[in-house]
Amino acid sequence: MKLKTISLIILLLLNHLIWSQKTTVDSVKTNNGYILIQPISHASLVVTFNNKTILIDPSGKEKIYTNLKSPDIILITDIHGDHLNLKTLNAIDTSNTVFIVPEAVANKLQKKYSSQVTILKNRQGIHRFNMFIKAIPMYNLPEDANSKHPKGRGNGYLLTIDNKRIYISGDTEDILEMRILQNIDIAFICMNLPYTMDINQAANAVLDFQPKIVYPYHYRGKNGYSDIAKFKKLVNTKNKNIEIRIHNWYPN
């Protein structure tokens, strides 16, 4: 027991060195270690396991990323500036990074990244660094020509790391592909109108696929912030076994 505690402390200290920003680092135990989860800003987060770092949707102020260890993988969900930001990418050491992105994102990346890019279409998957990464559809309802997020353009992601399954919603509404997910250990769920879905849709979807841990993220909308405390109440009133982890995704 003491050895496990010491190992976790060491991992947390290492992650503090990897990332300069003062934000909460969560841990989730796996069969062979700990997954470390660090909220960064809006849609951006870092997932670390076995000394491998996945950076999702790096965007926002470049200074946030100044002292970031070169990520092994960068996942980008969509073409909008809060997910794909070329200025932010240029502030990050990506010399040893694999980019996994939808085709629409690949078409907007600078040529210097071309040799590092792997394109995934919805429902395609790939193994990297003993992890499996699958692209999940993300889109708005109803599906029409005016959709901010048409089906097939962007990717949500399903990560299998050790024995844990992590779902990253990207910009989506409460679509069928989310509701039928199974055996999800950790889920990052967006909720901001008019771009994705409201807290009632998000709670309803979560109650359908019942992930063990949920992080409300990407919750700043056109008229301010979604009520994530109310989202938690909506979920836990009907299912107390779903752990809702609330963090500040909008540090000053």
C-alpha positions in Angstrom: 0.0 0.0 0.0 2.8 2.4 0.9 4.6 1.6 -2.4 1.4 2.4 -4.4 1.0 5.7 -2.5 4.6 6.7 -3.1 4.2 5.8 -6.8 1.2 8.1 -7.1 2.9 10.9 -5.4 5.9 10.6 -7.8 3.6 10.6 -10.8 1.8 13.7 -9.6 5.1 15.5 -9.0 6.4 14.5 -12.4 3.2 15.8 -14.0 3.7 19.1 -12.1 7.1 19.4 -13.8 5.6 18.5 -17.2 2.9 21.2 -16.9 3.6 24.7 -15.6 0.0 26.0 -15.2 -1.4 25.6 -11.7 -4.5 23.5 -12.2 -5.9 20.4 -10.6 -4.5 17.0 -11.6 -6.8 14.1 -11.1 -5.9 10.4 -11.1 -7.7 7.3 -12.1 -6.2 3.9 -11.1 -5.8 1.3 -13.8 -4.6 -2.3 -13.7 -1.0 -1.1 -14.2 -0.7 2.4 -12.9 -2.6 5.7 -12.9 -4.1 7.9 -15.6 -3.5 11.5 -14.9 -6.0 14.1 -16.1 -5.4 17.8 -16.2 -8.0 20.3 -17.3 -6.4 23.2 -19.1 -8.9 25.5 -20.7 -12.4 25.1 -22.3 -11.9 22.1 -24.6 -8.2 21.6 -23.8 -6.9 18.9 -21.5 -3.9 16.6 -20.9 -4.1 12.9 -20.3 -0.9 11.2 -19.1 -0.2 7.5 -18.7 3.0 5.5 -18.4 5.0 8.7 -19.2 3.1 9.2 -22.5 1.2 12.5 -22.8 -1.9 13.1 -24.9 -2.9 16.8 -25.5 -6.4 17.3 -26.7 -7.5 20.5 -28.6 -4.7 22.8 -27.6 -6.1 26.4 -27.9 -6.2 29.6 -26.0 -3.3 31.8 -24.8 0.1 30.6 -26.0 1.7 31.2 -22.6 -0.3 28.4 -21.1 1.7 26.0 -23.1 5.2 27.5 -22.8 6.7 24.9 -20.5 4.7 21.9 -21.7 6.7 18.8 -22.3 6.5 17.8 -25.9 3.3 15.8 -26.2 3.5 12.3 -27.7 0.0 12.7 -29.2 -2.1 15.7 -30.1 -5.8 15.0 -30.8 -7.9 17.7 -32.5 -11.6 17.3 -32.8 -12.7 20.1 -35.2 -11.7 23.1 -37.3 -13.1 25.9 -35.0 -10.6 28.1 -33.2 -11.4 26.8 -29.8 -10.1 23.4 -31.0 -7.7 24.1 -33.8 -5.5 27.2 -33.2 -2.4 27.4 -35.3 -0.9 30.2 -33.2 -1.2 28.0 -30.1 0.2 25.0 -31.9 3.3 27.0 -32.9 3.9 27.8 -29.2 4.2 24.0 -28.4 7.2 21.8 -28.9 5.6 19.3 -31.4 8.9 18.0 -32.7 8.2 14.4 -31.5 4.4 14.6 -31.7 1.9 12.4 -33.6 -1.2 14.4 -34.7 -4.4 12.4 -34.9 -7.1 14.5 -36.6 -10.1 14.5 -38.9 -9.4 15.3 -42.6 -11.0 18.8 -42.3 -8.4 19.6 -39.6 -5.5 18.1 -41.6 -6.4 20.4 -44.5 -5.9 23.4 -42.3 -2.7 22.4 -40.6 0.6 24.0 -41.8 2.7 21.9 -44.2 5.4 21.6 -41.6 3.2 19.1 -39.7 2.3 17.0 -42.7 4.7 14.1 -41.9 3.3 13.9 -38.4 -0.4 13.7 -39.2 -2.6 10.6 -39.1 -6.2 11.2 -40.4 -9.0 9.3 -38.8 -12.5 9.3 -40.1 -15.5 8.6 -37.9 -15.4 5.0 -36.6 -11.8 4.4 -37.7 -9.3 3.6 -35.0 -5.5 3.3 -34.6 -3.0 1.9 -32.1 -0.3 4.3 -30.8 2.0 3.8 -27.7 0.0 0.8 -26.5 -3.2 2.9 -26.6 -6.1 2.5 -29.0 -7.7 5.7 -30.3 -11.1 5.5 -32.1 -12.9 8.4 -33.8 -16.5 8.8 -32.7 -19.0 10.9 -34.7 -19.8 14.4 -33.3 -22.5 16.6 -34.8 -25.4 18.9 -34.3 -29.1 18.0 -34.5 -31.1 18.3 -36.6 -28.7 17.5 -39.4 -29.1 20.2 -42.0 -27.1 22.6 -44.2 -26.9 25.2 -41.5 -25.4 22.9 -38.9 -22.4 24.4 -37.0 -21.0 20.9 -36.7 -22.1 18.7 -39.6 -21.8 14.9 -39.3 -18.5 13.5 -40.5 -16.4 16.7 -40.3 -15.2 16.4 -36.8 -14.2 13.6 -34.4 -15.1 12.8 -30.8 -12.6 10.2 -29.5 -12.7 7.0 -27.6 -9.4 6.2 -25.9 -8.6 2.8 -24.5 -5.7 3.2 -22.1 -4.7 0.0 -20.1 -8.1 -1.3 -18.9 -9.9 2.1 -19.0 -12.1 3.6 -21.7 -12.2 7.4 -22.0 -14.7 9.3 -24.2 -14.1 12.8 -25.4 -17.2 14.3 -26.8 -15.9 17.2 -28.9 -18.6 19.5 -30.1 -21.8 17.5 -30.3 -25.4 17.2 -29.2 -26.9 14.2 -27.5 -26.6 12.0 -30.6 -27.3 8.3 -30.8 -23.6 7.4 -31.2 -23.1 8.9 -27.7 -26.1 7.3 -26.1 -25.2 3.8 -27.2 -21.6 3.9 -25.8 -20.9 1.1 -23.4 -18.4 0.5 -20.5 -17.1 4.1 -20.4 -14.9 4.8 -17.4 -14.3 8.5 -18.0 -16.3 10.9 -20.2 -15.7 14.6 -21.0 -19.1 16.0 -22.0 -19.6 19.4 -23.7 -22.6 21.6 -22.8 -22.8 25.1 -24.3 -25.5 26.7 -26.4 -25.9 27.4 -29.2 -22.9 25.4 -30.3 -23.5 22.0 -28.7 -26.2 21.0 -26.2 -27.8 22.3 -23.0 -27.4 20.7 -19.6 -30.7 18.8 -19.9 -29.6 17.1 -23.1 -26.2 16.4 -21.7 -27.6 14.9 -18.5 -30.1 12.8 -20.4 -27.4 11.4 -22.6 -25.1 10.6 -19.6 -27.9 8.8 -17.9 -28.3 6.7 -21.0 -24.7 5.5 -21.4 -23.8 5.7 -17.7 -20.1 6.5 -17.6 -18.4 5.9 -14.2 -16.8 9.4 -14.1 -18.0 12.5 -16.0 -16.2 15.8 -16.4 -18.4 18.7 -17.6 -16.1 20.7 -19.9 -16.5 23.1 -22.9 -19.3 24.8 -21.0 -18.8 28.5 -22.0 -21.5 29.5 -24.5 -22.8 32.6 -26.2 -24.5 33.9 -23.1 -22.0 32.9 -20.5 -21.4 29.6 -18.6 -23.7 26.6 -18.4 -24.9 25.7 -14.9 -22.7 22.6 -14.4 -23.8 22.3 -10.7 -27.3 21.9 -12.0 -26.1 19.3 -14.5 -24.5 17.4 -11.7 -27.8 17.5 -9.8 -29.8 16.4 -12.8 -27.6 13.3 -13.2 -27.2 12.4 -9.5 -30.8 12.7 -8.7 -31.5 9.8 -11.0 -28.1 7.9 -10.7 -25.9 8.5 -7.6 -23.3 6.1 -8.9 -22.1 8.4 -11.7 -19.3 10.5 -10.3 -19.4 14.1 -11.6 -16.1 15.8 -11.3 -16.4 19.6 -11.5 -13.3 21.7 -12.2 -12.7 25.3 -13.4 -11.9 25.1 -17.1 -11.7 28.9 -17.4 -8.8 30.0 -15.1 -7.9 33.7 -15.2 
